[in-house]
Amino acid sequence: MNIAIFVSGSGTNCENIIQYFRGSAAYHMALVVSNRADAQALERAKRLGVPSAVVPKTELNSPEVILPLLRQHQIDFIVLAGFLPLVPDFLIEAYPRRIVNIHPALLPKYGGKGMWGHHVHEAVKAAGETETGITIHYVSPVCDGGEIIAQYSTALTPEDTPDTIAEKVHLLEMKHFPAVLEQLWSSAS
């Protein structure tokens, strides 16, 4: 199975996934795609020997650009790992139940347009939540509205700040995201 990882930022989840599946005969991290040429994830991919491509938002929304790129790399499945643009409907239709996202909160809370990264952690803190976590879900045309695959939570204290919340969520991402992907893919084959 050839996997593409879509990223927008630093790429820690991307690197973690690539490392987790390194040497796997079943799952090949075939391509890293970023909407930003300055994404640190591209450097991580290069260092790990994974081909990458920069696809700005305008090109992402063009079936004539993104679909041939994915076909060229024989992509079977797409993982969003900190990818910020909305995935266009035509791509969701081309990869039904084969695009997965990770969200830094327990959906349906704190999801939707503009709810990513620190924005989520600040909202969780402002609401006085006693727990937060991660949600791994299928991508649908509704932002953060796809079917939930797995959720993992962590306790919060009144002393937690958005930064410490981010650290706790990041630990959950590192621990669980690759393992959930492996379970998902092995049950599908």
Secondary structure in CASP SS format (residue, H / E / C, confidence):
PFRMAT SS
TARGET T0000
AUTHOR 0000-0000-0000
METHOD secondary structure of the structure
MODEL  1
M C 1.00
N E 1.00
I E 1.00
A E 1.00
I E 1.00
F E 1.00
V E 1.00
S C 1.00
G C 1.00
S C 1.00
G C 1.00
T H 1.00
N H 1.00
C H 1.00
E H 1.00
N H 1.00
I H 1.00
I H 1.00
Q H 1.00
Y H 1.00
F H 1.00
R C 1.00
G C 1.00
S C 1.00
A C 1.00
A C 1.00
Y C 1.00
H E 1.00
M E 1.00
A E 1.00
L E 1.00
V E 1.00
V E 1.00
S E 1.00
N C 1.00
R C 1.00
A C 1.00
D C 1.00
A C 1.00
Q H 1.00
A H 1.00
L H 1.00
E H 1.00
R H 1.00
A H 1.00
K H 1.00
R H 1.00
L C 1.00
G C 1.00
V C 1.00
P C 1.00
S E 1.00
A E 1.00
V E 1.00
V C 1.00
P C 1.00
K H 1.00
T H 1.00
E H 1.00
L H 1.00
N C 1.00
S C 1.00
P H 1.00
E H 1.00
V H 1.00
I H 1.00
L H 1.00
P H 1.00
L H 1.00
L H 1.00
R H 1.00
Q H 1.00
H C 1.00
Q C 1.00
I C 1.00
D C 1.00
F E 1.00
I E 1.00
V E 1.00
L E 1.00
A C 1.00
G C 1.00
F C 1.00
L C 1.00
P C 1.00
L C 1.00
V C 1.00
P C 1.00
D H 1.00
F H 1.00
L H 1.00
I H 1.00
E H 1.00
A H 1.00
Y C 1.00
P C 1.00
R C 1.00
R C 1.00
I E 1.00
V E 1.00
N E 1.00
I E 1.00
H E 1.00
P C 1.00
A C 1.00
L C 1.00
L C 1.00
P C 1.00
K C 1.00
Y C 1.00
G C 1.00
G C 1.00
K C 1.00
G C 1.00
M C 1.00
W C 1.00
G H 1.00
H H 1.00
H H 1.00
V H 1.00
H H 1.00
E H 1.00
A H 1.00
V H 1.00
K H 1.00
A H 1.00
A C 1.00
G C 1.00
E C 1.00
T C 1.00
E E 1.00
T E 1.00
G E 1.00
I E 1.00
T E 1.00
I E 1.00
H E 1.00
Y E 1.00
V C 1.00
S C 1.00
P C 1.00
V C 1.00
C C 1.00
D C 1.00
G C 1.00
G C 1.00
E C 1.00
I E 1.00
I E 1.00
A E 1.00
Q E 1.00
Y E 1.00
S E 1.00
T E 1.00
A E 1.00
L C 1.00
T C 1.00
P C 1.00
E C 1.00
D C 1.00
T C 1.00
P H 1.00
D H 1.00
T H 1.00
I H 1.00
A H 1.00
E H 1.00
K H 1.00
V H 1.00
H H 1.00
L H 1.00
L H 1.00
E H 1.00
M H 1.00
K H 1.00
H H 1.00
F H 1.00
P H 1.00
A H 1.00
V H 1.00
L H 1.00
E H 1.00
Q H 1.00
L H 1.00
W H 1.00
S H 1.00
S H 1.00
A H 1.00
S C 1.00
END
